[in-house]
Amino acid sequence: MSMVFCRSCGHRIHESAAVCPQCGAPQAIAIATLDLRSQNLAALWCAFLGAFGAHKFYLGKIFPGILYLLFSWTSITVVLAYIDLLVIAFTSQGKWAYRYNAGRLTAPVHLAVRVIALIAPLVLAVGLFGGVMLPAYHDHEQRGRTVQTL
């Protein structure tokens, strides 16, 4: 027996209920499992290709996905994708079901996805600092060797 949430009031109802007993709102009875959006998959799309709007396309938000794609040459989309990653990774299972799956619950967010969301800025910072600091260090070392030989 699977429980879903009412599309109108959010009350838990049986999956075969045609109307919500709480508010009387009609419900979609048959929802194909292929139409369900996984919170884990959306977070992974966002973590790895979020700057290009892959997570927006996956969630069915075509216009924002196109905007991400058009502005992907700026670093604005990287910041927005990280904010989206935090929202996706830490949204409750019920709220996700209500927002994207018509009240149908899917698997909860995996711990690894939440860890990726939390360490993403650290990985980015280490990469940026390594890309800037290592060439500067090698340049400094080269100048030191030049001065020693004179």
N, C-alpha and C positions, 0 to 999 in steps of 0.2 A: 504494500500500500504506500504509494508515494504522495507526498503533500506538496502543493504549490501555493503560491501567494496570489491573492486577488489583484487584478490589474488596476483596480480602482482604489480600494482602501488599504491593500497590503495585508489583509487578514489571511491566515492559513486556511486553505480549503483542500478538499480532495481533488486529485487531478482530473477526475471524470465529471466534476460538477459543472453544469451548464451555466449556472448563475451563482453568485456569492451569497451565502446565507446571511452574511452580515449587512451588506449594502444593496444586494439585489442586482449588481452589475453583471451583464452577460460576459462569459469567459470564452476564450478560444479553447475548444475541446481537444483538437488534435494538433500537436506541435511536433514536427519531425525532429529527431535528434540531430540531424545534420544542420538544423538552423540554430542550434545552441552555440553560444560563444563562450569559449573556455577562458577563464580568468588567467590561468597559467600561460596559455598560448599567447593571449593578448599582451601579457607582461613581457614575455620573451621577445615578441615582435618589437615591442617598444624599446626594450633594452638594447637590442642589437641593430635594428633598422628604424628606430624611432625618429631620427633626424630626417628621414625621407618619408615619414608618415605611414609606414607599413601597418602600424597598429590601428590607425584611423581607417584605413581601407578594410582591415580585418573586421573591425567593429561595425562596418557598414556606413561610416561617415565619409562619404566620397568627397564632398566639397572641402572639408578641413584637410583631408588627405592630399588633395591637389594643392592646397595652399602650402602645406608642409613641403611638398615636392618642389614647388616653385621657389620657395625661400630656403631650400636646403643648402644653398651656397653660403648663406649667412650662418652665424653661430646661434641665432635666435632659436632655431628649431631644436638645437641640441638641449638648450635650457628648457624649452617647453616640453620636449620629449621626456626629460628627467622628471619634471613635475607630473606629467601624465603617468610615468612609471610608478611614482610614489602613490598616486591616487589609485591606480589599478591594483598594485600589490597590497595596499592596506584597506581597500574597500571591503566591507563585510559581505559575506556570502549571500545573505538575504537581499541586500541592496543591489548587488550585482545581478541576482536573479530577476529582481523587479525591473531593473533598468534595461538589461540586454536580452533576457531569456523569457520574457512574459511570465515571470513568477516561477519558472522551473529551476530548481536547484541543480547546480553542477558541482564538481569536485572543488574543495576549498583550495586556497592558494598554498602551494608547496613552500616549505621553509626555505628551500634553495632560492626560490624566486624572490622572497623577501630579503635574503642575504645579498643577492645580486643588486637589488634596489638600493640597499644601504651602502654597499661598497663601491658602487659605480662612480661617485665623485672622487673617491680615493684613487681608483685606477686611472681616471682621467687626469688627476693632478700629477700622479707619478709619471704618466706618459708625457704630459706637457713639460714638467720640470726636467725629465730626462732628455727630451728633445731640445731644450734650451740650454740646460746646464752642461751636458756632456760635450757638445761642440765648443762651448765657452771654456771649459776646463782643458780640452785638447789644445785650443788656441793659446791659452795661458801657459801651458806646459811647453809648447813650441817656442814661445817668446822667451821663456826661461832658459831653454837650451841654447838659443841664439845668443843671449847675453853672456852665458857661461863660456862660450867658445871665443868670444871677443877678447 
